[in-house]
Amino acid sequence: MAEQRTEWALERTRLANERTLIAWLRTGLALLGFGAIVPRLLGNVEAQWLVNLLAVLFVVIGSAIVALGVHAYRRMTPVLTDAKQVIPWPVIAILAGAIEVAAITILILFILY
């Protein structure tokens, strides 16, 4: 019975780690999205450079949050070696990479336009 409780505890910890990663990604994506629409929301402001700076800050902070979340997930994963199912690292890397590419694209669009 004690072995079963240990297995369940490990599984709960693995699931908590995945939920935490998803929360980091969701927060980063929200900031990226907000950074992308800030110029539309504040388009009538005279100091357009300030609006663009604010938008870029949101995008950079969102991108950093995604990177921090992936780092925290990656740091915790080796502790959970006995867990039944861990999200494969290539899946996490592709997802985070796609988010980072979106962030870079948004920054390039801000610079060009």
PLY file of the C-alpha trace (Angstrom):
ply
format ascii 1.0
element vertex 113
property float x
property float y
property float z
element edge 112
property int vertex1
property int vertex2
end_header
0.00 0.00 0.00
2.84 2.41 0.80
4.35 1.78 -2.64
1.04 2.67 -4.29
0.83 5.93 -2.31
4.38 6.80 -3.36
3.49 6.15 -7.01
0.40 8.35 -6.73
2.40 11.13 -5.08
4.95 10.98 -7.89
2.16 11.14 -10.45
0.58 14.15 -8.70
3.95 15.89 -8.70
4.42 15.20 -12.42
0.98 16.57 -13.20
1.65 19.65 -11.06
4.89 20.22 -12.98
2.99 20.05 -16.27
0.27 22.42 -15.00
2.96 24.85 -13.92
4.59 24.71 -17.35
1.23 25.36 -18.99
0.66 28.34 -16.68
4.06 29.81 -17.62
3.31 29.33 -21.33
-0.18 30.80 -21.00
1.16 33.88 -19.20
3.92 34.37 -21.76
1.50 34.04 -24.66
-0.90 36.51 -23.05
1.88 39.08 -22.72
3.00 38.46 -26.30
-0.55 38.94 -27.52
-1.02 42.07 -25.46
2.26 43.44 -26.77
1.03 42.85 -30.31
-2.21 44.82 -29.80
-0.85 47.70 -27.69
-0.13 49.84 -30.80
-3.73 49.35 -31.95
-5.13 50.22 -28.54
-2.94 53.29 -28.12
-2.71 54.34 -31.76
-3.84 57.91 -31.07
-1.09 58.70 -28.57
1.28 61.43 -29.75
4.41 59.76 -28.37
4.32 56.77 -30.72
7.85 55.78 -29.69
6.54 55.27 -26.16
3.73 53.03 -27.41
6.20 50.98 -29.44
8.56 50.72 -26.47
5.71 49.51 -24.28
4.71 46.93 -26.89
8.28 45.68 -27.24
8.61 45.40 -23.47
5.50 43.23 -23.29
6.81 40.99 -26.06
10.27 40.67 -24.49
8.87 39.96 -21.02
6.42 37.41 -22.46
9.24 35.69 -24.31
11.36 35.61 -21.16
8.49 34.12 -19.17
8.13 31.32 -21.71
11.87 30.61 -21.51
11.80 30.63 -17.70
8.84 28.26 -17.65
10.56 25.78 -19.95
13.71 26.03 -17.82
11.74 25.34 -14.62
10.00 22.36 -16.23
13.27 21.00 -17.56
14.94 21.40 -14.14
12.18 19.45 -12.38
11.80 16.65 -14.95
14.92 14.62 -13.94
13.54 14.37 -10.40
10.49 12.61 -11.83
12.33 9.81 -13.60
9.97 7.17 -12.19
6.86 8.96 -13.44
4.83 6.98 -15.97
4.36 9.67 -18.60
6.42 12.79 -18.96
5.86 15.14 -21.89
8.73 14.38 -24.29
11.38 17.07 -24.43
11.09 17.51 -28.25
7.41 18.41 -27.85
8.26 21.06 -25.25
11.15 22.37 -27.36
8.98 22.66 -30.49
6.18 24.41 -28.59
8.50 26.86 -26.86
10.41 27.41 -30.10
7.21 28.28 -31.95
6.31 30.80 -29.26
9.78 32.34 -29.41
9.63 32.55 -33.22
6.30 34.36 -32.86
7.91 36.78 -30.41
10.80 37.48 -32.77
8.36 37.98 -35.65
6.35 40.47 -33.61
9.53 42.36 -32.69
10.66 42.48 -36.32
7.25 43.81 -37.36
7.53 46.52 -34.70
10.93 47.52 -36.01
9.87 47.56 -39.67
6.56 49.37 -39.21
0 1
1 2
2 3
3 4
4 5
5 6
6 7
7 8
8 9
9 10
10 11
11 12
12 13
13 14
14 15
15 16
16 17
17 18
18 19
19 20
20 21
21 22
22 23
23 24
24 25
25 26
26 27
27 28
28 29
29 30
30 31
31 32
32 33
33 34
34 35
35 36
36 37
37 38
38 39
39 40
40 41
41 42
42 43
43 44
44 45
45 46
46 47
47 48
48 49
49 50
50 51
51 52
52 53
53 54
54 55
55 56
56 57
57 58
58 59
59 60
60 61
61 62
62 63
63 64
64 65
65 66
66 67
67 68
68 69
69 70
70 71
71 72
72 73
73 74
74 75
75 76
76 77
77 78
78 79
79 80
80 81
81 82
82 83
83 84
84 85
85 86
86 87
87 88
88 89
89 90
90 91
91 92
92 93
93 94
94 95
95 96
96 97
97 98
98 99
99 100
100 101
101 102
102 103
103 104
104 105
105 106
106 107
107 108
108 109
109 110
110 111
111 112
